Amino acid sequence: MIQMAGKFYITTAIPYVNAAPHIGHALEFVQTDAIARYHSSKGMDVALVTGSDENSLKNVQAAEAKGITTAQLCEQNGAVFRSLADKIGLSYTSFLKTSIKAEHWAGVQNLWALCSKSGDIYKKKYRGLYCVGCEAYYEESELVDGLCPEHRKKPEVVEEENYFFKLSKYQSVLEELIASDKLEVLPETRKNEVLSFIRGGLQDFSISRSVKRAKGWGVPVPGDESQIMYVWFDALSTYITGIGYGKDEKLFKKYWPADAHVIGKGILRFHAVYWPAMLLSAGLQPPKSVFVHGYITVEGQKMSKSLGNIVDPLMLIDKYGADVLRYYFLREIPTFDDGDFSEKSMAEKNDSELVANIGNLVNRAMVFLANNYDSTVPHAELGDGDKKFLAEQDERHKKITALLDEMKLKEAMDELMAYSANANKYFQDSAPWKSIKESREKAAPPLYVLANQVKDLGILLSFCMPNASEGIFTQLAIEKKSWSDLGKLSIKAGHRIGAPKILFKKLAVAKKQ
Ligand SMILES: [Zn+2]
């Protein structure tokens, strides 16, 4: 049996499928996947759950507007999200659709029953301000000019009898959990935001809707057919049902608690306050961390239908390939903050970094080996300069590892580019094209070192650009290597490499003037 270095469980948020995916979804998929692949490469047993949140009133309304059934809408739009997940390389272990009863409902209803058993669910008449876009009630004081802060829409006044969850009971427990980092909220600014929300006093929240208002769509409340579960209670539960809760207790116990929930800043409160409270109520452990990314603007402007600047990530993948988009999101968008997307800037970065830095290094080394050493890694005695360079690179990849352990993706990418640039400089300084004129032995050390550097780049690219990483291993004609092979001179003299192949294509940005 293969010895695993423990388990790692990560999730994306479960997007509503009332509209098509935009690049914000793509960003979240890429960030989540990068963290997951890194842990896989370290030998961990990784579970990644994603899916689609289908039981919301928004979907019912979107289906009505299109003149189709809600089930049809979920089927059609869910398939687009799944296609995005597949094409962008999201390495999910479960894509959970919340409207599929057999996959999800027993687990959610079980969670409800346990919260109820703890005395945390009660029924009361309620009147409140409801934003359908957020599927959430707002306090008057939380509105901005009377509008929902997320959707800039006036919430509706809703009055009915619903079930409530005793969130107020968990105030001090939640405060301690987050302040002590037992539930780590990243970044620090978001942690402080949650703490101040908790310290401001927690209100019990409604966790059901009348069947009438939900239009009969959603998970029924156990033992009360007049009520449907509130979509957030249902959607958050995906994080446990996606790993078998309610179906496969052994699988669930293997992966829970989640190591990280990756989410956008707009749904922080649901994940860092409501969700852990629900879990504690049911006697389950809270997640270990909540990773909060920002929003993406397009050429400096917020994406909106009216501006017509919603960028379709599927179109970008078809046009440029997944790796370029993945690279741009991880390298150019601050990991925990808002960032900007522009197609032009992506193409420029592709040319100046992927092509000119990484692609150039791999290609030069491979072509030199092919042309001068009959595609065979030469035997070499390393000099002080080679050893010094290798020691520097060791420091760099250790730094990348440390940054990835903290999920600091952008910083890790910056370091990765510096790693590759340093290898290019070493190639340049060693100038094997000069020493080869004297003898093949004389030029051998840098080529032996570079063959192994290319292998290490293959490992380092595995979390961010899986296709390029695979392309490197194919060219080197070796099996895929894992993170623990970094820094090892595991490609030995005498190994025959494959045919050199261009790793990244220039996107030929037309330069004005
Ligand atoms: Zn809203």
Boltz pocket constraint, residues with backbone or C-beta under 6 A from the ligand:
constraints:
  - pocket:
      binder: B
      contacts: [[A, 131], [A, 132], [A, 133], [A, 134], [A, 135], [A, 148], [A, 149], [A, 150], [A, 151], [A, 152]]
      max_distance: 6.0
